Amino acid sequence: MKKVIRLTESDLAKIVKRVIKEQEDNDCESLVEGMRYVFKDFMADVKNSDGEESPEDLYDDLESELSGFLSQGEEMDCDNIEHLEEEYEKYLERFRKLLDL
């Protein structure tokens, strides 16, 4: 048996706002996952590299890719922007150590 539920306009507005907020949170969290994926991809490239690209160029490429995620997080006004910044620094530091920069 189906039930009929009555919602006020303000109830409906609250529900819509909550759904939008949850989607934004998921999108922001996906930026962290994206950074992780890009970092792992660059790590694999370095390990399989034939030395064509200089370590500095590889580092600059990674920095550019990861900074794009930071920019997106800022544009989306993510609550986890500090976490994104920490991940950004962590990945760049690990990459510098790998490349002996």
MOPAC internal coordinates of N, CA, C and O (Angstrom, degrees):
PM7 1SCF
backbone

  N    0.0000 0     0.00 0     0.00 0    0    0    0
  C    1.4386 1     0.00 0     0.00 0    1    0    0
  C    1.5322 1   109.01 1     0.00 0    2    1    0
  O    1.2310 1   120.40 1   -50.18 1    3    2    1
  N    1.3030 1   116.84 1   129.82 1    3    2    1
  C    1.4567 1   122.66 1  -179.92 1    5    3    2
  C    1.5168 1   109.82 1   -84.96 1    6    5    3
  O    1.2310 1   122.02 1   -33.30 1    7    6    5
  N    1.3512 1   113.74 1   146.70 1    7    6    5
  C    1.4554 1   119.39 1   178.07 1    9    7    6
  C    1.5236 1   108.92 1  -111.07 1   10    9    7
  O    1.2310 1   121.29 1   -33.52 1   11   10    9
  N    1.2712 1   115.15 1   146.48 1   11   10    9
  C    1.4516 1   122.01 1   175.35 1   13   11   10
  C    1.5245 1   107.59 1   -99.93 1   14   13   11
  O    1.2310 1   121.64 1   -53.64 1   15   14   13
  N    1.3330 1   114.46 1   126.36 1   15   14   13
  C    1.4537 1   119.61 1   179.73 1   17   15   14
  C    1.5138 1   108.22 1  -114.73 1   18   17   15
  O    1.2310 1   120.82 1   -45.61 1   19   18   17
  N    1.3075 1   116.04 1   134.39 1   19   18   17
  C    1.4531 1   120.53 1   178.14 1   21   19   18
  C    1.5221 1   108.56 1  -101.45 1   22   21   19
  O    1.2310 1   121.45 1   -50.78 1   23   22   21
  N    1.3254 1   114.83 1   129.22 1   23   22   21
  C    1.4525 1   121.22 1   177.88 1   25   23   22
  C    1.5177 1   109.59 1  -119.33 1   26   25   23
  O    1.2310 1   121.73 1   -39.53 1   27   26   25
  N    1.2920 1   114.30 1   140.47 1   27   26   25
  C    1.4553 1   117.47 1   172.90 1   29   27   26
  C    1.5250 1   107.83 1   -80.41 1   30   29   27
  O    1.2310 1   121.08 1   -13.49 1   31   30   29
  N    1.2898 1   115.55 1   166.51 1   31   30   29
  C    1.4636 1   119.92 1   178.15 1   33   31   30
  C    1.5277 1   110.71 1   -61.42 1   34   33   31
  O    1.2310 1   120.41 1   141.21 1   35   34   33
  N    1.3200 1   116.82 1   -38.79 1   35   34   33
  C    1.4690 1   119.66 1   179.75 1   37   35   34
  C    1.5295 1   111.12 1   -68.58 1   38   37   35
  O    1.2310 1   119.66 1   144.12 1   39   38   37
  N    1.3398 1   118.26 1   -35.88 1   39   38   37
  C    1.4681 1   120.88 1   175.57 1   41   39   38
  C    1.5251 1   110.52 1   -61.48 1   42   41   39
  O    1.2310 1   121.05 1   134.98 1   43   42   41
  N    1.3124 1   115.60 1   -45.02 1   43   42   41
  C    1.4581 1   120.57 1  -179.84 1   45   43   42
  C    1.5310 1   110.80 1   -64.75 1   46   45   43
  O    1.2310 1   120.42 1   139.86 1   47   46   45
  N    1.3129 1   116.79 1   -40.14 1   47   46   45
  C    1.4696 1   120.59 1   178.54 1   49   47   46
  C    1.5244 1   110.42 1   -62.78 1   50   49   47
  O    1.2310 1   119.90 1   138.33 1   51   50   49
  N    1.3384 1   117.80 1   -41.67 1   51   50   49
  C    1.4664 1   121.43 1   178.05 1   53   51   50
  C    1.5347 1   111.04 1   -61.95 1   54   53   51
  O    1.2310 1   120.48 1   137.87 1   55   54   53
  N    1.3095 1   116.68 1   -42.13 1   55   54   53
  C    1.4634 1   120.94 1  -179.91 1   57   55   54
  C    1.5293 1   110.02 1   -64.19 1   58   57   55
  O    1.2310 1   120.34 1   135.15 1   59   58   57
  N    1.3060 1   116.95 1   -44.85 1   59   58   57
  C    1.4700 1   121.04 1   179.77 1   61   59   58
  C    1.5280 1   110.04 1   -62.86 1   62   61   59
  O    1.2310 1   119.87 1   135.26 1   63   62   61
  N    1.3172 1   117.86 1   -44.74 1   63   62   61
  C    1.4654 1   120.89 1   178.71 1   65   63   62
  C    1.5216 1   111.13 1   -60.65 1   66   65   63
  O    1.2310 1   120.17 1   138.27 1   67   66   65
  N    1.3207 1   117.27 1   -41.73 1   67   66   65
  C    1.4662 1   121.26 1   179.83 1   69   67   66
  C    1.5233 1   110.81 1   -63.72 1   70   69   67
  O    1.2310 1   120.24 1   136.37 1   71   70   69
  N    1.3169 1   117.15 1   -43.63 1   71   70   69
  C    1.4719 1   120.91 1   179.01 1   73   71   70
  C    1.5239 1   110.76 1   -63.12 1   74   73   71
  O    1.2310 1   120.27 1   135.89 1   75   74   73
  N    1.3225 1   117.10 1   -44.11 1   75   74   73
  C    1.4722 1   120.86 1   178.41 1   77   75   74
  C    1.5217 1   110.18 1   -61.94 1   78   77   75
  O    1.2310 1   119.95 1   136.93 1   79   78   77
  N    1.3216 1   117.71 1   -43.07 1   79   78   77
  C    1.4692 1   121.99 1   179.93 1   81   79   78
  C    1.5305 1   110.31 1   -62.00 1   82   81   79
  O    1.2310 1   120.09 1   136.69 1   83   82   81
  N    1.3222 1   117.43 1   -43.31 1   83   82   81
  C    1.4665 1   121.12 1   179.25 1   85   83   82
  C    1.5240 1   110.89 1   -63.37 1   86   85   83
  O    1.2310 1   120.26 1   141.24 1   87   86   85
  N    1.3213 1   117.12 1   -38.76 1   87   86   85
  C    1.4663 1   120.07 1   177.99 1   89   87   86
  C    1.5202 1   110.54 1   -65.91 1   90   89   87
  O    1.2310 1   120.24 1   138.89 1   91   90   89
  N    1.3330 1   117.14 1   -41.11 1   91   90   89
  C    1.4627 1   120.48 1   178.66 1   93   91   90
  C    1.5205 1   110.55 1   -63.67 1   94   93   91
  O    1.2310 1   120.39 1   138.37 1   95   94   93
  N    1.3344 1   116.85 1   -41.63 1   95   94   93
  C    1.4593 1   120.57 1   178.50 1   97   95   94
  C    1.5260 1   110.48 1   -61.21 1   98   97   95
  O    1.2310 1   120.65 1   137.37 1   99   98   97
  N    1.3135 1   116.37 1   -42.63 1   99   98   97
  C    1.4640 1   119.89 1   178.82 1  101   99   98
  C    1.5213 1   110.72 1   -65.23 1  102  101   99
  O    1.2310 1   120.15 1   139.91 1  103  102  101
  N    1.3343 1   117.32 1   -40.09 1  103  102  101
  C    1.4584 1   120.95 1   178.76 1  105  103  102
  C    1.5213 1   110.40 1   -63.97 1  106  105  103
  O    1.2310 1   120.46 1   138.74 1  107  106  105
  N    1.3163 1   116.72 1   -41.26 1  107  106  105
  C    1.4606 1   120.51 1   179.69 1  109  107  106
  C    1.5236 1   110.38 1   -66.12 1  110  109  107
  O    1.2310 1   120.32 1   139.63 1  111  110  109
  N    1.3038 1   116.99 1   -40.37 1  111  110  109
  C    1.4653 1   120.08 1   178.51 1  113  111  110
  C    1.5269 1   110.24 1   -66.69 1  114  113  111
  O    1.2310 1   120.51 1   148.63 1  115  114  113
  N    1.3193 1   116.62 1   -31.37 1  115  114  113
  C    1.4654 1   118.67 1   178.71 1  117  115  114
  C    1.5305 1   111.26 1   -67.97 1  118  117  115
  O    1.2310 1   120.07 1   157.20 1  119  118  117
  N    1.3272 1   117.48 1   -22.80 1  119  118  117
  C    1.4629 1   119.94 1   175.59 1  121  119  118
  C    1.5244 1   110.87 1   -65.85 1  122  121  119
  O    1.2310 1   120.39 1   141.46 1  123  122  121
  N    1.3309 1   116.86 1   -38.54 1  123  122  121
  C    1.4629 1   121.11 1   177.19 1  125  123  122
  C    1.5277 1   108.89 1   -63.38 1  126  125  123
  O    1.2310 1   120.75 1   136.06 1  127  126  125
  N    1.3199 1   116.17 1   -43.94 1  127  126  125
  C    1.4650 1   120.06 1   178.43 1  129  127  126
  C    1.5265 1   110.79 1   -63.37 1  130  129  127
  O    1.2310 1   120.50 1   141.10 1  131  130  129
  N    1.3114 1   116.65 1   -38.90 1  131  130  129
  C    1.4622 1   120.69 1   178.34 1  133  131  130
  C    1.5169 1   112.07 1   -63.27 1  134  133  131
  O    1.2310 1   120.91 1   138.65 1  135  134  133
  N    1.3312 1   115.87 1   -41.35 1  135  134  133
  C    1.4666 1   120.08 1   177.35 1  137  135  134
  C    1.5245 1   110.46 1   -61.33 1  138  137  135
  O    1.2310 1   120.91 1   136.64 1  139  138  137
  N    1.3176 1   115.86 1   -43.36 1  139  138  137
  C    1.4609 1   121.14 1  -179.67 1  141  139  138
  C    1.5353 1   110.32 1   -61.76 1  142  141  139
  O    1.2310 1   120.93 1   136.50 1  143  142  141
  N    1.3171 1   115.83 1   -43.50 1  143  142  141
  C    1.4653 1   120.57 1  -179.67 1  145  143  142
  C    1.5321 1   110.83 1   -62.89 1  146  145  143
  O    1.2310 1   120.23 1   133.64 1  147  146  145
  N    1.3182 1   117.17 1   -46.36 1  147  146  145
  C    1.4656 1   121.30 1  -179.78 1  149  147  146
  C    1.5228 1   110.50 1   -62.47 1  150  149  147
  O    1.2310 1   120.61 1   136.92 1  151  150  149
  N    1.3327 1   116.43 1   -43.08 1  151  150  149
  C    1.4620 1   120.36 1   179.66 1  153  151  150
  C    1.5275 1   110.93 1   -60.75 1  154  153  151
  O    1.2310 1   120.57 1   132.60 1  155  154  153
  N    1.3198 1   116.51 1   -47.40 1  155  154  153
  C    1.4710 1   119.94 1   179.81 1  157  155  154
  C    1.5252 1   110.87 1   -62.14 1  158  157  155
  O    1.2310 1   120.70 1   142.78 1  159  158  157
  N    1.3175 1   116.27 1   -37.22 1  159  158  157
  C    1.4548 1   120.72 1   178.95 1  161  159  158
  C    1.5351 1   110.42 1   -64.04 1  162  161  159
  O    1.2310 1   120.55 1   136.46 1  163  162  161
  N    1.3206 1   116.56 1   -43.54 1  163  162  161
  C    1.4674 1   120.41 1   177.83 1  165  163  162
  C    1.5276 1   111.21 1   -65.47 1  166  165  163
  O    1.2310 1   120.42 1   141.32 1  167  166  165
  N    1.3253 1   116.80 1   -38.68 1  167  166  165
  C    1.4652 1   120.50 1   178.42 1  169  167  166
  C    1.5293 1   110.18 1   -61.44 1  170  169  167
  O    1.2310 1   120.58 1   136.91 1  171  170  169
  N    1.3090 1   116.50 1   -43.09 1  171  170  169
  C    1.4600 1   120.58 1   178.56 1  173  171  170
  C    1.5251 1   110.67 1   -64.64 1  174  173  171
  O    1.2310 1   120.57 1   140.67 1  175  174  173
  N    1.3262 1   116.52 1   -39.33 1  175  174  173
  C    1.4672 1   120.20 1   178.59 1  177  175  174
  C    1.5223 1   111.44 1   -62.00 1  178  177  175
  O    1.2310 1   120.65 1   139.76 1  179  178  177
  N    1.3288 1   116.36 1   -40.24 1  179  178  177
  C    1.4709 1   119.88 1  -179.92 1  181  179  178
  C    1.5231 1   110.08 1   -66.10 1  182  181  179
  O    1.2310 1   120.49 1   137.04 1  183  182  181
  N    1.3049 1   116.67 1   -42.96 1  183  182  181
  C    1.4624 1   120.57 1  -178.04 1  185  183  182
  C    1.5297 1   111.77 1   -66.77 1  186  185  183
  O    1.2310 1   120.78 1   149.61 1  187  186  185
  N    1.3298 1   116.11 1   -30.39 1  187  186  185
  C    1.4610 1   120.53 1  -179.30 1  189  187  186
  C    1.5243 1   112.19 1  -101.74 1  190  189  187
  O    1.2310 1   120.61 1  -169.12 1  191  190  189
  N    1.3190 1   116.44 1    10.88 1  191  190  189
  C    1.4583 1   121.61 1  -174.82 1  193  191  190
  C    1.5228 1   111.57 1   -72.01 1  194  193  191
  O    1.2310 1   121.47 1   -33.56 1  195  194  193
  N    1.3165 1   114.79 1   146.44 1  195  194  193
  C    1.4597 1   120.20 1   175.93 1  197  195  194
  C    1.5343 1   110.47 1   -99.18 1  198  197  195
  O    1.2310 1   120.53 1  -168.87 1  199  198  197
  N    1.3278 1   116.60 1    11.13 1  199  198  197
  C    1.4582 1   121.39 1   176.92 1  201  199  198
  C    1.5143 1   114.07 1    82.62 1  202  201  199
  O    1.2310 1   120.41 1  -169.03 1  203  202  201
  N    1.3294 1   116.82 1    10.97 1  203  202  201
  C    1.4651 1   120.46 1  -179.71 1  205  203  202
  C    1.5204 1   112.27 1   -63.26 1  206  205  203
  O    1.2310 1   120.89 1   136.67 1  207  206  205
  N    1.3405 1   115.91 1   -43.33 1  207  206  205
  C    1.4634 1   120.58 1  -177.68 1  209  207  206
  C    1.5211 1   109.41 1   -98.01 1  210  209  207
  O    1.2310 1   120.91 1   -39.32 1  211  210  209
  N    1.3150 1   115.87 1   140.68 1  211  210  209
  C    1.4636 1   119.99 1   179.10 1  213  211  210
  C    1.5273 1   109.23 1   -70.89 1  214  213  211
  O    1.2310 1   120.56 1   -26.75 1  215  214  213
  N    1.3365 1   116.53 1   153.25 1  215  214  213
  C    1.4737 1   119.40 1   177.40 1  217  215  214
  C    1.5239 1   112.29 1   -57.58 1  218  217  215
  O    1.2310 1   120.45 1   143.95 1  219  218  217
  N    1.3240 1   116.75 1   -36.05 1  219  218  217
  C    1.4652 1   119.97 1   179.66 1  221  219  218
  C    1.5217 1   111.46 1   -64.88 1  222  221  219
  O    1.2310 1   120.89 1   139.74 1  223  222  221
  N    1.3410 1   115.89 1   -40.26 1  223  222  221
  C    1.4675 1   119.32 1   178.37 1  225  223  222
  C    1.5255 1   110.90 1   -66.31 1  226  225  223
  O    1.2310 1   120.22 1   139.39 1  227  226  225
  N    1.3266 1   117.18 1   -40.61 1  227  226  225
  C    1.4635 1   120.62 1   177.42 1  229  227  226
  C    1.5258 1   110.42 1   -61.27 1  230  229  227
  O    1.2310 1   121.16 1   136.06 1  231  230  229
  N    1.3222 1   115.39 1   -43.94 1  231  230  229
  C    1.4633 1   120.09 1   179.80 1  233  231  230
  C    1.5294 1   110.54 1   -62.66 1  234  233  231
  O    1.2310 1   120.51 1   134.58 1  235  234  233
  N    1.3205 1   116.62 1   -45.42 1  235  234  233
  C    1.4681 1   120.46 1   179.24 1  237  235  234
  C    1.5261 1   111.30 1   -61.35 1  238  237  235
  O    1.2310 1   120.75 1   140.75 1  239  238  237
  N    1.3302 1   116.17 1   -39.25 1  239  238  237
  C    1.4645 1   120.17 1   178.59 1  241  239  238
  C    1.5306 1   110.98 1   -63.74 1  242  241  239
  O    1.2310 1   121.03 1   134.91 1  243  242  241
  N    1.3278 1   115.63 1   -45.09 1  243  242  241
  C    1.4674 1   119.12 1   179.41 1  245  243  242
  C    1.5257 1   110.42 1   -63.90 1  246  245  243
  O    1.2310 1   120.76 1   135.66 1  247  246  245
  N    1.3162 1   116.15 1   -44.34 1  247  246  245
  C    1.4669 1   120.26 1   179.72 1  249  247  246
  C    1.5284 1   110.82 1   -58.28 1  250  249  247
  O    1.2310 1   120.82 1   138.37 1  251  250  249
  N    1.3097 1   116.03 1   -41.63 1  251  250  249
  C    1.4599 1   121.00 1   179.31 1  253  251  250
  C    1.5296 1   111.28 1   -64.63 1  254  253  251
  O    1.2310 1   120.88 1   134.44 1  255  254  253
  N    1.3185 1   115.91 1   -45.56 1  255  254  253
  C    1.4734 1   120.27 1   179.79 1  257  255  254
  C    1.5221 1   111.02 1   -61.46 1  258  257  255
  O    1.2310 1   120.49 1   131.40 1  259  258  257
  N    1.3369 1   116.68 1   -48.60 1  259  258  257
  C    1.4582 1   120.25 1  -176.87 1  261  259  258
  C    1.5203 1   112.33 1   -68.65 1  262  261  259
  O    1.2310 1   120.11 1   146.78 1  263  262  261
  N    1.3232 1   117.39 1   -33.22 1  263  262  261
  C    1.4690 1   119.04 1   179.48 1  265  263  262
  C    1.5265 1   111.01 1   -66.29 1  266  265  263
  O    1.2310 1   120.41 1   153.58 1  267  266  265
  N    1.3301 1   116.83 1   -26.42 1  267  266  265
  C    1.4611 1   120.29 1   175.33 1  269  267  266
  C    1.5229 1   111.70 1   -61.90 1  270  269  267
  O    1.2310 1   120.70 1   142.65 1  271  270  269
  N    1.3396 1   116.26 1   -37.35 1  271  270  269
  C    1.4662 1   119.75 1   177.35 1  273  271  270
  C    1.5290 1   110.87 1   -67.05 1  274  273  271
  O    1.2310 1   120.66 1   141.19 1  275  274  273
  N    1.3299 1   116.33 1   -38.81 1  275  274  273
  C    1.4679 1   119.49 1   176.97 1  277  275  274
  C    1.5238 1   110.94 1   -62.42 1  278  277  275
  O    1.2310 1   120.88 1   136.30 1  279  278  277
  N    1.3194 1   115.92 1   -43.70 1  279  278  277
  C    1.4712 1   120.00 1   179.76 1  281  279  278
  C    1.5179 1   110.97 1   -61.13 1  282  281  279
  O    1.2310 1   120.78 1   137.54 1  283  282  281
  N    1.3362 1   116.11 1   -42.46 1  283  282  281
  C    1.4636 1   119.34 1   178.20 1  285  283  282
  C    1.5246 1   110.84 1   -62.35 1  286  285  283
  O    1.2310 1   120.76 1   138.25 1  287  286  285
  N    1.3312 1   116.15 1   -41.75 1  287  286  285
  C    1.4617 1   119.97 1   179.38 1  289  287  286
  C    1.5113 1   111.91 1   -62.06 1  290  289  287
  O    1.2310 1   120.69 1   140.87 1  291  290  289
  N    1.3234 1   116.29 1   -39.13 1  291  290  289
  C    1.4690 1   120.01 1   178.28 1  293  291  290
  C    1.5189 1   110.73 1   -68.13 1  294  293  291
  O    1.2310 1   120.44 1   138.29 1  295  294  293
  N    1.3242 1   116.77 1   -41.71 1  295  294  293
  C    1.4661 1   120.35 1   179.12 1  297  295  294
  C    1.5239 1   111.28 1   -63.42 1  298  297  295
  O    1.2310 1   120.88 1   143.10 1  299  298  297
  N    1.3353 1   115.91 1   -36.90 1  299  298  297
  C    1.4631 1   120.69 1  -178.96 1  301  299  298
  C    1.5257 1   111.98 1   -82.68 1  302  301  299
  O    1.2310 1   120.42 1   176.81 1  303  302  301
  N    1.3415 1   116.81 1    -3.19 1  303  302  301
  C    1.4601 1   122.39 1  -178.98 1  305  303  302
  C    1.5344 1   110.63 1    54.31 1  306  305  303
  O    1.2310 1   121.53 1  -131.16 1  307  306  305
  N    1.3350 1   114.68 1    48.84 1  307  306  305
  C    1.4642 1   121.17 1  -177.69 1  309  307  306
  C    1.5235 1   111.54 1   -66.73 1  310  309  307
  O    1.2310 1   121.53 1   -39.56 1  311  310  309
  N    1.3177 1   114.68 1   140.44 1  311  310  309
  C    1.4564 1   120.02 1   175.65 1  313  311  310
  C    1.5249 1   111.38 1   -69.43 1  314  313  311
  O    1.2310 1   120.82 1   155.15 1  315  314  313
  N    1.3371 1   116.04 1   -24.85 1  315  314  313
  C    1.4609 1   120.26 1  -176.25 1  317  315  314
  C    1.5347 1   112.66 1   -97.26 1  318  317  315
  O    1.2310 1   120.20 1  -151.63 1  319  318  317
  N    1.3155 1   117.23 1    28.37 1  319  318  317
  C    1.4659 1   120.14 1  -176.61 1  321  319  318
  C    1.5265 1   111.10 1   -61.61 1  322  321  319
  O    1.2310 1   120.30 1   146.16 1  323  322  321
  N    1.3351 1   117.02 1   -33.84 1  323  322  321
  C    1.4667 1   119.38 1   177.73 1  325  323  322
  C    1.5194 1   110.65 1   -64.44 1  326  325  323
  O    1.2310 1   120.88 1   140.98 1  327  326  325
  N    1.3241 1   115.93 1   -39.02 1  327  326  325
  C    1.4660 1   120.46 1   177.91 1  329  327  326
  C    1.5258 1   110.27 1   -64.70 1  330  329  327
  O    1.2310 1   120.58 1   138.90 1  331  330  329
  N    1.3152 1   116.50 1   -41.10 1  331  330  329
  C    1.4688 1   120.45 1   177.23 1  333  331  330
  C    1.5305 1   110.44 1   -61.17 1  334  333  331
  O    1.2310 1   120.76 1   136.53 1  335  334  333
  N    1.3216 1   116.16 1   -43.47 1  335  334  333
  C    1.4690 1   120.16 1   179.78 1  337  335  334
  C    1.5311 1   111.23 1   -64.12 1  338  337  335
  O    1.2310 1   120.62 1   140.46 1  339  338  337
  N    1.3361 1   116.42 1   -39.54 1  339  338  337
  C    1.4646 1   120.12 1   177.85 1  341  339  338
  C    1.5338 1   111.41 1   -63.98 1  342  341  339
  O    1.2310 1   121.09 1   136.72 1  343  342  341
  N    1.3233 1   115.51 1   -43.28 1  343  342  341
  C    1.4614 1   119.82 1   178.87 1  345  343  342
  C    1.5267 1   110.46 1   -64.04 1  346  345  343
  O    1.2310 1   120.65 1   138.64 1  347  346  345
  N    1.3079 1   116.37 1   -41.36 1  347  346  345
  C    1.4627 1   122.35 1   178.11 1  349  347  346
  C    1.5257 1   109.96 1   -56.58 1  350  349  347
  O    1.2310 1   120.59 1   128.98 1  351  350  349
  N    1.3190 1   116.48 1   -51.02 1  351  350  349
  C    1.4701 1   120.81 1  -179.70 1  353  351  350
  C    1.5248 1   111.47 1   -64.41 1  354  353  351
  O    1.2310 1   120.68 1   138.38 1  355  354  353
  N    1.3104 1   116.31 1   -41.62 1  355  354  353
  C    1.4640 1   121.05 1  -178.91 1  357  355  354
  C    1.5327 1   110.94 1   -61.65 1  358  357  355
  O    1.2310 1   120.94 1   132.78 1  359  358  357
  N    1.3296 1   115.81 1   -47.22 1  359  358  357
  C    1.4679 1   119.30 1  -178.31 1  361  359  358
  C    1.5231 1   111.61 1   -65.94 1  362  361  359
  O    1.2310 1   120.23 1   139.01 1  363  362  361
  N    1.3200 1   117.16 1   -40.99 1  363  362  361
  C    1.4648 1   119.34 1   179.16 1  365  363  362
  C    1.5265 1   111.21 1   -65.33 1  366  365  363
  O    1.2310 1   120.37 1   140.32 1  367  366  365
  N    1.3240 1   116.90 1   -39.68 1  367  366  365
  C    1.4638 1   120.21 1   178.89 1  369  367  366
  C    1.5344 1   110.89 1   -64.70 1  370  369  367
  O    1.2310 1   120.63 1   135.41 1  371  370  369
  N    1.3095 1   116.41 1   -44.59 1  371  370  369
  C    1.4711 1   119.49 1   178.40 1  373  371  370
  C    1.5250 1   111.14 1   -61.87 1  374  373  371
  O    1.2310 1   120.76 1   141.67 1  375  374  373
  N    1.3219 1   116.14 1   -38.33 1  375  374  373
  C    1.4656 1   120.45 1  -179.57 1  377  375  374
  C    1.5219 1   110.51 1   -68.86 1  378  377  375
  O    1.2310 1   120.78 1   139.41 1  379  378  377
  N    1.3385 1   116.12 1   -40.59 1  379  378  377
  C    1.4779 1   119.92 1   176.67 1  381  379  378
  C    1.5179 1   110.95 1   -58.83 1  382  381  379
  O    1.2310 1   120.70 1   136.30 1  383  382  381
  N    1.3337 1   116.27 1   -43.70 1  383  382  381
  C    1.4689 1   119.96 1   179.74 1  385  383  382
  C    1.5206 1   110.99 1   -64.61 1  386  385  383
  O    1.2310 1   120.63 1   138.97 1  387  386  385
  N    1.3035 1   116.40 1   -41.03 1  387  386  385
  C    1.4677 1   120.29 1   179.65 1  389  387  386
  C    1.5236 1   111.03 1   -61.55 1  390  389  387
  O    1.2310 1   121.13 1   140.12 1  391  390  389
  N    1.3245 1   115.43 1   -39.88 1  391  390  389
  C    1.4696 1   120.59 1  -177.14 1  393  391  390
  C    1.5211 1   112.71 1   -89.24 1  394  393  391
  O    1.2310 1   120.25 1   179.15 1  395  394  393
  N    1.3141 1   117.13 1    -0.85 1  395  394  393
  C    1.4679 1   122.05 1  -177.19 1  397  395  394
  C    1.5309 1   112.49 1    57.28 1  398  397  395
  O    1.2310 1   120.92 1  -134.00 1  399  398  397
  N    1.3085 1   115.84 1    46.00 1  399  398  397
  C    1.4668 1   120.86 1   179.23 1  401  399  398
  C    1.5168 1   110.30 1   -96.30 1  402  401  399
  O    1.2310 1   120.10 1   180.00 1  403  402  401

